Amino acid sequence: MSNHVYKTLELTGSSTTSIEAAVAGAIAKASETVRNIHWFQVVETRGYVEDGKVAYWQVTLKAGFRLE
């Protein structure tokens, strides 16, 4: 295995359908401008309640990308 150096960034994604969709959306958006994203770690999960029901999920995550 090669020696790599990673930098982390913090992202927050939201979704009306699921936590997984919130994570996927955040990673997809970040991947438009950041290359070499290799891992993520969910650090916080929140939800917004409207009329007694979950209206949307919000997930904060750290994503690691390899420096070139």
Secondary structure, DSSP 8 states (H G I E B T S, - for coil): -----EEEEEEEEEESS-HHHHHHHHHHHHHTT---EEEEEEEEEEEEEETTEEEEEEEEEEEEEE--
